[in-house]
Amino acid sequence: MFFPKRHQPILLIAALFALGACDGTETSTVAPSAARFGKAPPTGSVSISSVAPDSGALSTTIDVKVNGSGFADGMVAVWQQSGLPDSTQIKTNSTRFVSSKQLIANITISGRATSGSWDVSVYTGGGKSGIGSELGVLKNAFKVTDPTATWKFPLIDAGLSVQSDHQNVNGATSDYVNGACNITTNIFAGDPSSSSGDATLNMGNPNGKCSRRFKLIYPDGVTEILPIFSNLRQIENLGYWIPIGATVHRQLHMGVIASNVASRCGGLVWGYGVAADVGAGSDSVLVTRVDASTWHVMSDPVRSLAFCKTTGQLFQMTVDFTVVSSRPLP
């Protein structure tokens, strides 16, 4: 069939569109829809410079500001390790677009989240699936902190070699609480890179306005009032824990914090051989798991010899206290 020359370009264009429709080739140059990326497609490169706060405790829900550039409405902030998000550990409840330089994520850190460093990433929104493609990441931007604990020492402490300062009294005990009066406490229960399972109590700056002390009474009558760093070894770990109701032998360290504080021993160790450390000839303490949050620590009723770090002497030193976690542990 013969067509006049003035009709040939029109027919050629029509044929090309028909060919594309037949072989499935997309010929449209329209930009991808906003739905593909959430509310808006990403524009330019995405970069994360910082997050604030950069840490959070287990079993908490907090808002975190994600700072950077290239952000767009519909993007999602995600917490991950080794490139793998895990909403069962850190769940992003919502991500609010503030500007191209800031997002605000509301996250819930579960009680069993892995303690330690986490990466913070920004993803495209993925509709019902939650997230799409990763756009940017800041490595080790956020730290999940270990569960804290309160150390409780009895007020009626006649006969005990380690006595409290009788401050912050709560009922029958003097309590050493994390975050109060320069004190820090931890139970290292979930960080694979440092999962010692230890419970620690650090009394902080001995010269601070608010400072706590222990009274140490030796069997020969020598008495010292000192700022102490305490370490109760291996009570809760990723791979082991003390069953509720069980009593086990464990090691206890009590060391003087500041080197310029005069001390007879510089520190005491109960329990040589329970963990690889100095304390030859000393006796371990007995730790009873009372419930999911509580450990009761007592001297061995038969012997309670403590190793003096500076002299190597063994002293009969009795202890009695409890450690209470801020959250239930397995």
Buried (B, 14 or more C-beta within 10 A) or exposed (E): EEEEEEEEEEEEEEEEEEEEEEEEEEEEEEEEEBEEBBEBBBEEEBBBEEBEEBBBBBBBEEEBBBBBBBBBBBBBBBBBBEEEBBBEBBBBEEBEBEEBEBBBBBBBBBBBBBBBBBBBBBBBBBEEEEBBEBBBBBEEBBBBBBBBBBBBBBBEBEEBBBBBBEBBEEEEBBBBBBEBBBBBBBBBBBBEEEBBBBBBBBBBEBEEEEBBBBBBBBEEEEEBEBBBBBBBBBBBBBEEBBEEEEEBBBBBBBBBBEEEBEBBBBBBBBBBEBBEBEBEEBBBBBBBBBEEBBBBBBBBEEEBBBBBBEEEBBBBBBBBBBBBBBBEBE
